[in-house]
């Protein structure tokens, strides 16, 4: 019901519900209420995802534009 700070760990937990031999459908829902800490966690996850995607996908120009704050935020 609540998001985890590390989105990769959250996705891994969801993936574990799909075990080998599973023949029943499995659904994972995120229930996020407005103006809650969970909503803030989701915003942080989205910002980190955008930064990490640009670091991995870019040709290097993006790395030059990263600030110390961006790097600190990404690894916090």
CHARMM internal coordinates of N, CA and C (Angstrom, degrees):
IC EDIT
DIST 1 N 1 CA 1.4496
DIST 1 CA 1 C 1.5163
ANGL 1 N 1 CA 1 C 111.78
DIST 1 C 2 N 1.3034
ANGL 1 CA 1 C 2 N 117.82
DIHE 1 N 1 CA 1 C 2 N -29.38
DIST 2 N 2 CA 1.4539
ANGL 1 C 2 N 2 CA 118.23
DIHE 1 CA 1 C 2 N 2 CA -178.86
DIST 2 CA 2 C 1.5247
ANGL 2 N 2 CA 2 C 110.03
DIHE 1 C 2 N 2 CA 2 C -113.13
DIST 2 C 3 N 1.3167
ANGL 2 CA 2 C 3 N 117.53
DIHE 2 N 2 CA 2 C 3 N 143.54
DIST 3 N 3 CA 1.4637
ANGL 2 C 3 N 3 CA 120.40
DIHE 2 CA 2 C 3 N 3 CA -178.97
DIST 3 CA 3 C 1.5309
ANGL 3 N 3 CA 3 C 111.03
DIHE 2 C 3 N 3 CA 3 C -73.23
DIST 3 C 4 N 1.3117
ANGL 3 CA 3 C 4 N 115.47
DIHE 3 N 3 CA 3 C 4 N 153.42
DIST 4 N 4 CA 1.4450
ANGL 3 C 4 N 4 CA 121.12
DIHE 3 CA 3 C 4 N 4 CA 176.81
DIST 4 CA 4 C 1.5114
ANGL 4 N 4 CA 4 C 108.08
DIHE 3 C 4 N 4 CA 4 C -96.00
DIST 4 C 5 N 1.3311
ANGL 4 CA 4 C 5 N 117.01
DIHE 4 N 4 CA 4 C 5 N 154.52
DIST 5 N 5 CA 1.4626
ANGL 4 C 5 N 5 CA 120.64
DIHE 4 CA 4 C 5 N 5 CA -179.82
DIST 5 CA 5 C 1.5225
ANGL 5 N 5 CA 5 C 110.74
DIHE 4 C 5 N 5 CA 5 C -62.85
DIST 5 C 6 N 1.3128
ANGL 5 CA 5 C 6 N 116.33
DIHE 5 N 5 CA 5 C 6 N -37.83
DIST 6 N 6 CA 1.4545
ANGL 5 C 6 N 6 CA 121.03
DIHE 5 CA 5 C 6 N 6 CA -178.64
DIST 6 CA 6 C 1.5281
ANGL 6 N 6 CA 6 C 108.36
DIHE 5 C 6 N 6 CA 6 C -97.82
DIST 6 C 7 N 1.3208
ANGL 6 CA 6 C 7 N 115.79
DIHE 6 N 6 CA 6 C 7 N 110.30
DIST 7 N 7 CA 1.4609
ANGL 6 C 7 N 7 CA 120.26
DIHE 6 CA 6 C 7 N 7 CA -175.23
DIST 7 CA 7 C 1.5310
ANGL 7 N 7 CA 7 C 111.88
DIHE 6 C 7 N 7 CA 7 C -64.99
DIST 7 C 8 N 1.3365
ANGL 7 CA 7 C 8 N 117.60
DIHE 7 N 7 CA 7 C 8 N -32.16
DIST 8 N 8 CA 1.4678
ANGL 7 C 8 N 8 CA 120.44
DIHE 7 CA 7 C 8 N 8 CA 179.43
DIST 8 CA 8 C 1.5233
ANGL 8 N 8 CA 8 C 110.82
DIHE 7 C 8 N 8 CA 8 C -64.16
DIST 8 C 9 N 1.3209
ANGL 8 CA 8 C 9 N 117.26
DIHE 8 N 8 CA 8 C 9 N -39.79
DIST 9 N 9 CA 1.4643
ANGL 8 C 9 N 9 CA 121.20
DIHE 8 CA 8 C 9 N 9 CA 178.48
DIST 9 CA 9 C 1.5210
ANGL 9 N 9 CA 9 C 109.65
DIHE 8 C 9 N 9 CA 9 C -67.32
DIST 9 C 10 N 1.3111
ANGL 9 CA 9 C 10 N 116.58
DIHE 9 N 9 CA 9 C 10 N -39.42
DIST 10 N 10 CA 1.4671
ANGL 9 C 10 N 10 CA 120.57
DIHE 9 CA 9 C 10 N 10 CA 177.85
DIST 10 CA 10 C 1.5228
ANGL 10 N 10 CA 10 C 109.86
DIHE 9 C 10 N 10 CA 10 C -62.73
DIST 10 C 11 N 1.3245
ANGL 10 CA 10 C 11 N 117.45
DIHE 10 N 10 CA 10 C 11 N -43.86
DIST 11 N 11 CA 1.4616
ANGL 10 C 11 N 11 CA 120.83
DIHE 10 CA 10 C 11 N 11 CA 179.83
DIST 11 CA 11 C 1.5275
ANGL 11 N 11 CA 11 C 110.92
DIHE 10 C 11 N 11 CA 11 C -65.54
DIST 11 C 12 N 1.3339
ANGL 11 CA 11 C 12 N 116.70
DIHE 11 N 11 CA 11 C 12 N -37.64
DIST 12 N 12 CA 1.4606
ANGL 11 C 12 N 12 CA 120.34
DIHE 11 CA 11 C 12 N 12 CA 177.59
DIST 12 CA 12 C 1.5289
ANGL 12 N 12 CA 12 C 110.98
DIHE 11 C 12 N 12 CA 12 C -62.28
DIST 12 C 13 N 1.3158
ANGL 12 CA 12 C 13 N 117.16
DIHE 12 N 12 CA 12 C 13 N -40.66
DIST 13 N 13 CA 1.4618
ANGL 12 C 13 N 13 CA 120.97
DIHE 12 CA 12 C 13 N 13 CA 178.59
DIST 13 CA 13 C 1.5256
ANGL 13 N 13 CA 13 C 110.79
DIHE 12 C 13 N 13 CA 13 C -64.00
DIST 13 C 14 N 1.3124
ANGL 13 CA 13 C 14 N 116.56
DIHE 13 N 13 CA 13 C 14 N -40.33
DIST 14 N 14 CA 1.4726
ANGL 13 C 14 N 14 CA 120.38
DIHE 13 CA 13 C 14 N 14 CA 177.61
DIST 14 CA 14 C 1.5255
ANGL 14 N 14 CA 14 C 110.03
DIHE 13 C 14 N 14 CA 14 C -65.71
DIST 14 C 15 N 1.3417
ANGL 14 CA 14 C 15 N 116.46
DIHE 14 N 14 CA 14 C 15 N -42.06
DIST 15 N 15 CA 1.4592
ANGL 14 C 15 N 15 CA 120.33
DIHE 14 CA 14 C 15 N 15 CA 179.79
DIST 15 CA 15 C 1.5302
ANGL 15 N 15 CA 15 C 112.04
DIHE 14 C 15 N 15 CA 15 C -62.01
DIST 15 C 16 N 1.3253
ANGL 15 CA 15 C 16 N 117.31
DIHE 15 N 15 CA 15 C 16 N -31.56
DIST 16 N 16 CA 1.4726
ANGL 15 C 16 N 16 CA 120.65
DIHE 15 CA 15 C 16 N 16 CA 179.89
DIST 16 CA 16 C 1.5269
ANGL 16 N 16 CA 16 C 112.33
DIHE 15 C 16 N 16 CA 16 C -65.09
DIST 16 C 17 N 1.3168
ANGL 16 CA 16 C 17 N 117.26
DIHE 16 N 16 CA 16 C 17 N -21.27
DIST 17 N 17 CA 1.4618
ANGL 16 C 17 N 17 CA 119.00
DIHE 16 CA 16 C 17 N 17 CA 178.75
DIST 17 CA 17 C 1.5227
ANGL 17 N 17 CA 17 C 111.27
DIHE 16 C 17 N 17 CA 17 C -70.97
DIST 17 C 18 N 1.3175
ANGL 17 CA 17 C 18 N 116.59
DIHE 17 N 17 CA 17 C 18 N -17.62
DIST 18 N 18 CA 1.4694
ANGL 17 C 18 N 18 CA 122.12
DIHE 17 CA 17 C 18 N 18 CA -179.92
DIST 18 CA 18 C 1.5302
ANGL 18 N 18 CA 18 C 108.65
DIHE 17 C 18 N 18 CA 18 C -99.64
DIST 18 C 19 N 1.2970
ANGL 18 CA 18 C 19 N 116.73
DIHE 18 N 18 CA 18 C 19 N 71.99
DIST 19 N 19 CA 1.4623
ANGL 18 C 19 N 19 CA 123.23
DIHE 18 CA 18 C 19 N 19 CA -178.17
DIST 19 CA 19 C 1.5297
ANGL 19 N 19 CA 19 C 110.83
DIHE 18 C 19 N 19 CA 19 C -74.96
DIST 19 C 20 N 1.3286
ANGL 19 CA 19 C 20 N 115.22
DIHE 19 N 19 CA 19 C 20 N 157.87
DIST 20 N 20 CA 1.4555
ANGL 19 C 20 N 20 CA 120.55
DIHE 19 CA 19 C 20 N 20 CA 174.52
DIST 20 CA 20 C 1.5264
ANGL 20 N 20 CA 20 C 107.86
DIHE 19 C 20 N 20 CA 20 C -61.37
DIST 20 C 21 N 1.2978
ANGL 20 CA 20 C 21 N 115.77
DIHE 20 N 20 CA 20 C 21 N 132.59
DIST 21 N 21 CA 1.4555
ANGL 20 C 21 N 21 CA 120.22
DIHE 20 CA 20 C 21 N 21 CA -179.79
DIST 21 CA 21 C 1.5177
ANGL 21 N 21 CA 21 C 113.75
DIHE 20 C 21 N 21 CA 21 C 89.14
DIST 21 C 22 N 1.3151
ANGL 21 CA 21 C 22 N 117.09
DIHE 21 N 21 CA 21 C 22 N -2.53
DIST 22 N 22 CA 1.4691
ANGL 21 C 22 N 22 CA 120.54
DIHE 21 CA 21 C 22 N 22 CA 179.63
DIST 22 CA 22 C 1.5216
ANGL 22 N 22 CA 22 C 108.42
DIHE 21 C 22 N 22 CA 22 C -66.34
DIST 22 C 23 N 1.3242
ANGL 22 CA 22 C 23 N 117.17
DIHE 22 N 22 CA 22 C 23 N 123.66
DIST 23 N 23 CA 1.4605
ANGL 22 C 23 N 23 CA 119.56
DIHE 22 CA 22 C 23 N 23 CA 179.48
DIST 23 CA 23 C 1.5237
ANGL 23 N 23 CA 23 C 112.41
DIHE 22 C 23 N 23 CA 23 C -114.58
DIST 23 C 24 N 1.3243
ANGL 23 CA 23 C 24 N 116.74
DIHE 23 N 23 CA 23 C 24 N 0.28
DIST 24 N 24 CA 1.4567
ANGL 23 C 24 N 24 CA 121.31
DIHE 23 CA 23 C 24 N 24 CA 176.23
DIST 24 CA 24 C 1.5265
ANGL 24 N 24 CA 24 C 109.46
DIHE 23 C 24 N 24 CA 24 C -100.54
DIST 24 C 25 N 1.3147
ANGL 24 CA 24 C 25 N 116.85
DIHE 24 N 24 CA 24 C 25 N 146.23
DIST 25 N 25 CA 1.4546
ANGL 24 C 25 N 25 CA 120.24
DIHE 24 CA 24 C 25 N 25 CA 177.25
DIST 25 CA 25 C 1.5253
ANGL 25 N 25 CA 25 C 109.73
DIHE 24 C 25 N 25 CA 25 C -71.55
DIST 25 C 26 N 1.3255
ANGL 25 CA 25 C 26 N 115.42
DIHE 25 N 25 CA 25 C 26 N 140.73
DIST 26 N 26 CA 1.4558
ANGL 25 C 26 N 26 CA 122.01
DIHE 25 CA 25 C 26 N 26 CA -179.73
DIST 26 CA 26 C 1.5214
ANGL 26 N 26 CA 26 C 108.03
DIHE 25 C 26 N 26 CA 26 C -122.97
DIST 26 C 27 N 1.3137
ANGL 26 CA 26 C 27 N 116.57
DIHE 26 N 26 CA 26 C 27 N 132.74
DIST 27 N 27 CA 1.4550
ANGL 26 C 27 N 27 CA 121.70
DIHE 26 CA 26 C 27 N 27 CA 178.54
DIST 27 CA 27 C 1.5211
ANGL 27 N 27 CA 27 C 109.19
DIHE 26 C 27 N 27 CA 27 C -120.42
DIST 27 C 28 N 1.3131
ANGL 27 CA 27 C 28 N 116.31
DIHE 27 N 27 CA 27 C 28 N 139.77
DIST 28 N 28 CA 1.4612
ANGL 27 C 28 N 28 CA 121.38
DIHE 27 CA 27 C 28 N 28 CA 175.56
DIST 28 CA 28 C 1.5280
ANGL 28 N 28 CA 28 C 106.94
DIHE 27 C 28 N 28 CA 28 C -121.80
DIST 28 C 29 N 1.3055
ANGL 28 CA 28 C 29 N 116.28
DIHE 28 N 28 CA 28 C 29 N 124.17
DIST 29 N 29 CA 1.4567
ANGL 28 C 29 N 29 CA 122.03
DIHE 28 CA 28 C 29 N 29 CA -178.62
DIST 29 CA 29 C 1.5225
ANGL 29 N 29 CA 29 C 110.19
DIHE 28 C 29 N 29 CA 29 C -115.65
DIST 29 C 30 N 1.3161
ANGL 29 CA 29 C 30 N 116.47
DIHE 29 N 29 CA 29 C 30 N 142.51
DIST 30 N 30 CA 1.4619
ANGL 29 C 30 N 30 CA 121.79
DIHE 29 CA 29 C 30 N 30 CA 170.49
DIST 30 CA 30 C 1.5189
ANGL 30 N 30 CA 30 C 107.04
DIHE 29 C 30 N 30 CA 30 C -103.55
DIST 30 C 31 N 1.3206
ANGL 30 CA 30 C 31 N 115.53
DIHE 30 N 30 CA 30 C 31 N 118.54
DIST 31 N 31 CA 1.4593
ANGL 30 C 31 N 31 CA 120.15
DIHE 30 CA 30 C 31 N 31 CA 178.20
DIST 31 CA 31 C 1.5250
ANGL 31 N 31 CA 31 C 107.57
DIHE 30 C 31 N 31 CA 31 C -107.99
DIST 31 C 32 N 1.3182
ANGL 31 CA 31 C 32 N 116.04
DIHE 31 N 31 CA 31 C 32 N 102.97
DIST 32 N 32 CA 1.4568
ANGL 31 C 32 N 32 CA 121.72
DIHE 31 CA 31 C 32 N 32 CA -176.22
DIST 32 CA 32 C 1.5285
ANGL 32 N 32 CA 32 C 108.83
DIHE 31 C 32 N 32 CA 32 C -116.41
DIST 32 C 33 N 1.3139
ANGL 32 CA 32 C 33 N 116.56
DIHE 32 N 32 CA 32 C 33 N 123.41
DIST 33 N 33 CA 1.4630
ANGL 32 C 33 N 33 CA 121.31
DIHE 32 CA 32 C 33 N 33 CA 177.68
DIST 33 CA 33 C 1.5215
ANGL 33 N 33 CA 33 C 109.57
DIHE 32 C 33 N 33 CA 33 C -90.18
DIST 33 C 34 N 1.3039
ANGL 33 CA 33 C 34 N 115.13
DIHE 33 N 33 CA 33 C 34 N 149.84
DIST 34 N 34 CA 1.4564
ANGL 33 C 34 N 34 CA 121.42
DIHE 33 CA 33 C 34 N 34 CA -179.52
DIST 34 CA 34 C 1.5328
ANGL 34 N 34 CA 34 C 111.02
DIHE 33 C 34 N 34 CA 34 C -68.46
DIST 34 C 35 N 1.3564
ANGL 34 CA 34 C 35 N 114.70
DIHE 34 N 34 CA 34 C 35 N 143.27
DIST 35 N 35 CA 1.4655
ANGL 34 C 35 N 35 CA 122.78
DIHE 34 CA 34 C 35 N 35 CA 177.03
DIST 35 CA 35 C 1.5300
ANGL 35 N 35 CA 35 C 113.03
DIHE 34 C 35 N 35 CA 35 C 61.01
DIST 35 C 36 N 1.3286
ANGL 35 CA 35 C 36 N 116.89
DIHE 35 N 35 CA 35 C 36 N 40.80
DIST 36 N 36 CA 1.4586
ANGL 35 C 36 N 36 CA 121.76
DIHE 35 CA 35 C 36 N 36 CA 177.48
DIST 36 CA 36 C 1.5205
ANGL 36 N 36 CA 36 C 109.37
DIHE 35 C 36 N 36 CA 36 C -122.55
DIST 36 C 37 N 1.3135
ANGL 36 CA 36 C 37 N 116.29
DIHE 36 N 36 CA 36 C 37 N 170.03
DIST 37 N 37 CA 1.4628
ANGL 36 C 37 N 37 CA 121.04
DIHE 36 CA 36 C 37 N 37 CA 176.77
DIST 37 CA 37 C 1.5252
ANGL 37 N 37 CA 37 C 110.25
DIHE 36 C 37 N 37 CA 37 C -63.49
DIST 37 C 38 N 1.3209
ANGL 37 CA 37 C 38 N 117.18
DIHE 37 N 37 CA 37 C 38 N -32.85
DIST 38 N 38 CA 1.4572
ANGL 37 C 38 N 38 CA 120.78
DIHE 37 CA 37 C 38 N 38 CA 178.76
DIST 38 CA 38 C 1.5214
ANGL 38 N 38 CA 38 C 110.92
DIHE 37 C 38 N 38 CA 38 C -62.60
DIST 38 C 39 N 1.3289
ANGL 38 CA 38 C 39 N 116.69
DIHE 38 N 38 CA 38 C 39 N -38.51
DIST 39 N 39 CA 1.4582
ANGL 38 C 39 N 39 CA 120.55
DIHE 38 CA 38 C 39 N 39 CA 177.82
DIST 39 CA 39 C 1.5344
ANGL 39 N 39 CA 39 C 110.04
DIHE 38 C 39 N 39 CA 39 C -64.62
DIST 39 C 40 N 1.3241
ANGL 39 CA 39 C 40 N 116.63
DIHE 39 N 39 CA 39 C 40 N -38.46
DIST 40 N 40 CA 1.4636
ANGL 39 C 40 N 40 CA 120.96
DIHE 39 CA 39 C 40 N 40 CA 177.93
DIST 40 CA 40 C 1.5284
ANGL 40 N 40 CA 40 C 110.56
DIHE 39 C 40 N 40 CA 40 C -67.10
DIST 40 C 41 N 1.3301
ANGL 40 CA 40 C 41 N 117.10
DIHE 40 N 40 CA 40 C 41 N -38.78
DIST 41 N 41 CA 1.4648
ANGL 40 C 41 N 41 CA 120.52
DIHE 40 CA 40 C 41 N 41 CA 177.54
DIST 41 CA 41 C 1.5291
ANGL 41 N 41 CA 41 C 110.11
DIHE 40 C 41 N 41 CA 41 C -61.55
DIST 41 C 42 N 1.3169
ANGL 41 CA 41 C 42 N 116.38
DIHE 41 N 41 CA 41 C 42 N -43.64
DIST 42 N 42 CA 1.4711
ANGL 41 C 42 N 42 CA 120.08
DIHE 41 CA 41 C 42 N 42 CA 179.04
DIST 42 CA 42 C 1.5292
ANGL 42 N 42 CA 42 C 110.86
DIHE 41 C 42 N 42 CA 42 C -61.66
DIST 42 C 43 N 1.3169
ANGL 42 CA 42 C 43 N 117.84
DIHE 42 N 42 CA 42 C 43 N -39.83
DIST 43 N 43 CA 1.4672
ANGL 42 C 43 N 43 CA 121.23
DIHE 42 CA 42 C 43 N 43 CA 178.14
DIST 43 CA 43 C 1.5250
ANGL 43 N 43 CA 43 C 110.64
DIHE 42 C 43 N 43 CA 43 C -64.26
DIST 43 C 44 N 1.3324
ANGL 43 CA 43 C 44 N 116.52
DIHE 43 N 43 CA 43 C 44 N -40.81
DIST 44 N 44 CA 1.4672
ANGL 43 C 44 N 44 CA 120.50
DIHE 43 CA 43 C 44 N 44 CA 177.85
DIST 44 CA 44 C 1.5254
ANGL 44 N 44 CA 44 C 109.93
DIHE 43 C 44 N 44 CA 44 C -64.41
DIST 44 C 45 N 1.3271
ANGL 44 CA 44 C 45 N 117.49
DIHE 44 N 44 CA 44 C 45 N -43.76
DIST 45 N 45 CA 1.4609
ANGL 44 C 45 N 45 CA 121.02
DIHE 44 CA 44 C 45 N 45 CA 178.19
DIST 45 CA 45 C 1.5215
ANGL 45 N 45 CA 45 C 110.95
DIHE 44 C 45 N 45 CA 45 C -58.81
DIST 45 C 46 N 1.3254
ANGL 45 CA 45 C 46 N 117.16
DIHE 45 N 45 CA 45 C 46 N -43.67
DIST 46 N 46 CA 1.4634
ANGL 45 C 46 N 46 CA 121.06
DIHE 45 CA 45 C 46 N 46 CA -179.56
DIST 46 CA 46 C 1.5274
ANGL 46 N 46 CA 46 C 111.17
DIHE 45 C 46 N 46 CA 46 C -63.74
DIST 46 C 47 N 1.3390
ANGL 46 CA 46 C 47 N 116.98
DIHE 46 N 46 CA 46 C 47 N -43.10
DIST 47 N 47 CA 1.4643
ANGL 46 C 47 N 47 CA 120.58
DIHE 46 CA 46 C 47 N 47 CA 179.97
DIST 47 CA 47 C 1.5303
ANGL 47 N 47 CA 47 C 110.91
DIHE 46 C 47 N 47 CA 47 C -64.20
DIST 47 C 48 N 1.3302
ANGL 47 CA 47 C 48 N 116.92
DIHE 47 N 47 CA 47 C 48 N -43.63
DIST 48 N 48 CA 1.4617
ANGL 47 C 48 N 48 CA 120.75
DIHE 47 CA 47 C 48 N 48 CA 178.05
DIST 48 CA 48 C 1.5273
ANGL 48 N 48 CA 48 C 110.80
DIHE 47 C 48 N 48 CA 48 C -63.60
DIST 48 C 49 N 1.3241
ANGL 48 CA 48 C 49 N 117.26
DIHE 48 N 48 CA 48 C 49 N -38.58
DIST 49 N 49 CA 1.4604
ANGL 48 C 49 N 49 CA 120.57
DIHE 48 CA 48 C 49 N 49 CA 179.40
DIST 49 CA 49 C 1.5163
ANGL 49 N 49 CA 49 C 111.17
DIHE 48 C 49 N 49 CA 49 C -64.10
DIST 49 C 50 N 1.3159
ANGL 49 CA 49 C 50 N 117.41
DIHE 49 N 49 CA 49 C 50 N -42.37
DIST 50 N 50 CA 1.4621
ANGL 49 C 50 N 50 CA 121.44
DIHE 49 CA 49 C 50 N 50 CA 179.18
DIST 50 CA 50 C 1.5225
ANGL 50 N 50 CA 50 C 110.46
DIHE 49 C 50 N 50 CA 50 C -62.29
DIST 50 C 51 N 1.3301
ANGL 50 CA 50 C 51 N 116.62
DIHE 50 N 50 CA 50 C 51 N -46.93
DIST 51 N 51 CA 1.4610
ANGL 50 C 51 N 51 CA 120.43
DIHE 50 CA 50 C 51 N 51 CA -179.52
DIST 51 CA 51 C 1.5241
ANGL 51 N 51 CA 51 C 110.77
DIHE 50 C 51 N 51 CA 51 C -63.14
DIST 51 C 52 N 1.3318
ANGL 51 CA 51 C 52 N 117.57
DIHE 51 N 51 CA 51 C 52 N -46.24
DIST 52 N 52 CA 1.4660
ANGL 51 C 52 N 52 CA 119.83
DIHE 51 CA 51 C 52 N 52 CA -178.00
DIST 52 CA 52 C 1.5285
ANGL 52 N 52 CA 52 C 111.41
DIHE 51 C 52 N 52 CA 52 C -67.18
DIST 52 C 53 N 1.3232
ANGL 52 CA 52 C 53 N 118.18
DIHE 52 N 52 CA 52 C 53 N -37.00
DIST 53 N 53 CA 1.4682
ANGL 52 C 53 N 53 CA 120.58
DIHE 52 CA 52 C 53 N 53 CA 176.47
DIST 53 CA 53 C 1.5240
ANGL 53 N 53 CA 53 C 111.17
DIHE 52 C 53 N 53 CA 53 C -61.81
DIST 53 C 54 N 1.3201
ANGL 53 CA 53 C 54 N 116.84
DIHE 53 N 53 CA 53 C 54 N -41.55
DIST 54 N 54 CA 1.4589
ANGL 53 C 54 N 54 CA 120.07
DIHE 53 CA 53 C 54 N 54 CA -179.83
DIST 54 CA 54 C 1.5284
ANGL 54 N 54 CA 54 C 111.32
DIHE 53 C 54 N 54 CA 54 C -68.98
DIST 54 C 55 N 1.3189
ANGL 54 CA 54 C 55 N 117.34
DIHE 54 N 54 CA 54 C 55 N -35.58
DIST 55 N 55 CA 1.4659
ANGL 54 C 55 N 55 CA 120.60
DIHE 54 CA 54 C 55 N 55 CA 178.19
DIST 55 CA 55 C 1.5262
ANGL 55 N 55 CA 55 C 109.95
DIHE 54 C 55 N 55 CA 55 C -64.76
DIST 55 C 56 N 1.3229
ANGL 55 CA 55 C 56 N 117.00
DIHE 55 N 55 CA 55 C 56 N -44.49
DIST 56 N 56 CA 1.4607
ANGL 55 C 56 N 56 CA 121.24
DIHE 55 CA 55 C 56 N 56 CA -176.83
DIST 56 CA 56 C 1.5231
ANGL 56 N 56 CA 56 C 111.68
DIHE 55 C 56 N 56 CA 56 C -73.37
DIST 56 C 57 N 1.3311
ANGL 56 CA 56 C 57 N 118.20
DIHE 56 N 56 CA 56 C 57 N -40.17
DIST 57 N 57 CA 1.4586
ANGL 56 C 57 N 57 CA 121.91
DIHE 56 CA 56 C 57 N 57 CA -171.57
DIST 57 CA 57 C 1.5157
ANGL 57 N 57 CA 57 C 114.27
DIHE 56 C 57 N 57 CA 57 C -87.98
DIST 57 C 58 N 1.2953
ANGL 57 CA 57 C 58 N 119.22
DIHE 57 N 57 CA 57 C 58 N -18.23
DIST 58 N 58 CA 1.4574
ANGL 57 C 58 N 58 CA 121.18
DIHE 57 CA 57 C 58 N 58 CA -171.39
DIST 58 CA 58 C 1.5190
ANGL 58 N 58 CA 58 C 111.79
DIHE 57 C 58 N 58 CA 58 C -83.81
DIST 58 C 59 N 1.3322
ANGL 58 CA 58 C 59 N 115.52
DIHE 58 N 58 CA 58 C 59 N 162.13
DIST 59 N 59 CA 1.4620
ANGL 58 C 59 N 59 CA 121.62
DIHE 58 CA 58 C 59 N 59 CA -178.20
DIST 59 CA 59 C 1.5206
ANGL 59 N 59 CA 59 C 113.08
DIHE 58 C 59 N 59 CA 59 C -86.10
DIST 59 C 60 N 1.2952
ANGL 59 CA 59 C 60 N 118.69
DIHE 59 N 59 CA 59 C 60 N 1.85
DIST 60 N 60 CA 1.4644
ANGL 59 C 60 N 60 CA 121.11
DIHE 59 CA 59 C 60 N 60 CA 178.78
DIST 60 CA 60 C 1.5066
ANGL 60 N 60 CA 60 C 113.07
DIHE 59 C 60 N 60 CA 60 C 122.49
DIST 60 C 61 N 1.3105
ANGL 60 CA 60 C 61 N 118.60
DIHE 60 N 60 CA 60 C 61 N -22.58
DIST 61 N 61 CA 1.4656
ANGL 60 C 61 N 61 CA 120.40
DIHE 60 CA 60 C 61 N 61 CA 178.83
DIST 61 CA 61 C 1.5170
ANGL 61 N 61 CA 61 C 111.45
DIHE 60 C 61 N 61 CA 61 C -64.15
DIST 61 C 62 N 1.3061
ANGL 61 CA 61 C 62 N 116.01
DIHE 61 N 61 CA 61 C 62 N -34.75
DIST 62 N 62 CA 1.4656
ANGL 61 C 62 N 62 CA 119.14
DIHE 61 CA 61 C 62 N 62 CA 179.48
DIST 62 CA 62 C 1.5193
ANGL 62 N 62 CA 62 C 110.60
DIHE 61 C 62 N 62 CA 62 C -64.53
DIST 62 C 63 N 1.3357
ANGL 62 CA 62 C 63 N 116.59
DIHE 62 N 62 CA 62 C 63 N -38.78
DIST 63 N 63 CA 1.4682
ANGL 62 C 63 N 63 CA 119.69
DIHE 62 CA 62 C 63 N 63 CA -178.97
DIST 63 CA 63 C 1.5236
ANGL 63 N 63 CA 63 C 111.22
DIHE 62 C 63 N 63 CA 63 C -59.51
DIST 63 C 64 N 1.3139
ANGL 63 CA 63 C 64 N 116.83
DIHE 63 N 63 CA 63 C 64 N -34.76
DIST 64 N 64 CA 1.4635
ANGL 63 C 64 N 64 CA 120.48
DIHE 63 CA 63 C 64 N 64 CA 179.21
DIST 64 CA 64 C 1.5197
ANGL 64 N 64 CA 64 C 111.84
DIHE 63 C 64 N 64 CA 64 C -68.47
DIST 64 C 65 N 1.3276
ANGL 64 CA 64 C 65 N 116.99
DIHE 64 N 64 CA 64 C 65 N -26.12
DIST 65 N 65 CA 1.4597
ANGL 64 C 65 N 65 CA 120.22
DIHE 64 CA 64 C 65 N 65 CA -177.66
DIST 65 CA 65 C 1.5342
ANGL 65 N 65 CA 65 C 113.14
DIHE 64 C 65 N 65 CA 65 C -90.52
DIST 65 C 66 N 1.3416
ANGL 65 CA 65 C 66 N 117.78
DIHE 65 N 65 CA 65 C 66 N -5.83
DIST 66 N 66 CA 1.4617
ANGL 65 C 66 N 66 CA 120.28
DIHE 65 CA 65 C 66 N 66 CA 178.50
DIST 66 CA 66 C 1.5161
ANGL 66 N 66 CA 66 C 110.67
DIHE 65 C 66 N 66 CA 66 C -68.14
DIST 66 C 67 N 1.3120
ANGL 66 CA 66 C 67 N 115.18
DIHE 66 N 66 CA 66 C 67 N 137.30
DIST 67 N 67 CA 1.4564
ANGL 66 C 67 N 67 CA 120.05
DIHE 66 CA 66 C 67 N 67 CA 175.72
DIST 67 CA 67 C 1.5313
ANGL 67 N 67 CA 67 C 108.69
DIHE 66 C 67 N 67 CA 67 C -97.45
DIST 67 C 68 N 1.3115
ANGL 67 CA 67 C 68 N 115.83
DIHE 67 N 67 CA 67 C 68 N 166.01
DIST 68 N 68 CA 1.4655
ANGL 67 C 68 N 68 CA 120.06
DIHE 67 CA 67 C 68 N 68 CA 176.63
DIST 68 CA 68 C 1.5289
ANGL 68 N 68 CA 68 C 110.10
DIHE 67 C 68 N 68 CA 68 C -60.51
DIST 68 C 69 N 1.3282
ANGL 68 CA 68 C 69 N 116.09
DIHE 68 N 68 CA 68 C 69 N -34.59
DIST 69 N 69 CA 1.4719
ANGL 68 C 69 N 69 CA 120.49
DIHE 68 CA 68 C 69 N 69 CA 178.51
DIST 69 CA 69 C 1.5310
ANGL 69 N 69 CA 69 C 110.89
DIHE 68 C 69 N 69 CA 69 C -64.23
DIST 69 C 70 N 1.3411
ANGL 69 CA 69 C 70 N 117.49
DIHE 69 N 69 CA 69 C 70 N -41.21
DIST 70 N 70 CA 1.4702
ANGL 69 C 70 N 70 CA 121.21
DIHE 69 CA 69 C 70 N 70 CA 178.46
DIST 70 CA 70 C 1.5303
ANGL 70 N 70 CA 70 C 110.81
DIHE 69 C 70 N 70 CA 70 C -61.45
DIST 70 C 71 N 1.3166
ANGL 70 CA 70 C 71 N 116.13
DIHE 70 N 70 CA 70 C 71 N -44.46
DIST 71 N 71 CA 1.4636
ANGL 70 C 71 N 71 CA 120.16
DIHE 70 CA 70 C 71 N 71 CA -178.35
DIST 71 CA 71 C 1.5222
ANGL 71 N 71 CA 71 C 110.68
DIHE 70 C 71 N 71 CA 71 C -66.73
DIST 71 C 72 N 1.3230
ANGL 71 CA 71 C 72 N 116.75
DIHE 71 N 71 CA 71 C 72 N -43.38
DIST 72 N 72 CA 1.4634
ANGL 71 C 72 N 72 CA 120.76
DIHE 71 CA 71 C 72 N 72 CA 177.32
DIST 72 CA 72 C 1.5154
ANGL 72 N 72 CA 72 C 110.59
DIHE 71 C 72 N 72 CA 72 C -61.23
DIST 72 C 73 N 1.3329
ANGL 72 CA 72 C 73 N 117.00
DIHE 72 N 72 CA 72 C 73 N -44.42
DIST 73 N 73 CA 1.4729
ANGL 72 C 73 N 73 CA 121.62
DIHE 72 CA 72 C 73 N 73 CA 179.88
DIST 73 CA 73 C 1.5253
ANGL 73 N 73 CA 73 C 110.73
DIHE 72 C 73 N 73 CA 73 C -61.32
DIST 73 C 74 N 1.3098
ANGL 73 CA 73 C 74 N 116.53
DIHE 73 N 73 CA 73 C 74 N -40.40
DIST 74 N 74 CA 1.4654
ANGL 73 C 74 N 74 CA 120.97
DIHE 73 CA 73 C 74 N 74 CA -176.52
DIST 74 CA 74 C 1.5191
ANGL 74 N 74 CA 74 C 111.42
DIHE 73 C 74 N 74 CA 74 C -65.22
DIST 74 C 75 N 1.3218
ANGL 74 CA 74 C 75 N 118.19
DIHE 74 N 74 CA 74 C 75 N -34.09
DIST 75 N 75 CA 1.4628
ANGL 74 C 75 N 75 CA 121.02
DIHE 74 CA 74 C 75 N 75 CA -176.64
DIST 75 CA 75 C 1.5259
ANGL 75 N 75 CA 75 C 113.78
DIHE 74 C 75 N 75 CA 75 C -100.49
DIST 75 C 76 N 1.3140
ANGL 75 CA 75 C 76 N 118.98
DIHE 75 N 75 CA 75 C 76 N 2.67
DIST 76 N 76 CA 1.4641
ANGL 75 C 76 N 76 CA 120.85
DIHE 75 CA 75 C 76 N 76 CA 176.49
DIST 76 CA 76 C 1.4991
ANGL 76 N 76 CA 76 C 110.56
DIHE 75 C 76 N 76 CA 76 C -81.07
END
COOR INIT
IC SEED 1 N 1 CA 1 C
IC BUILD
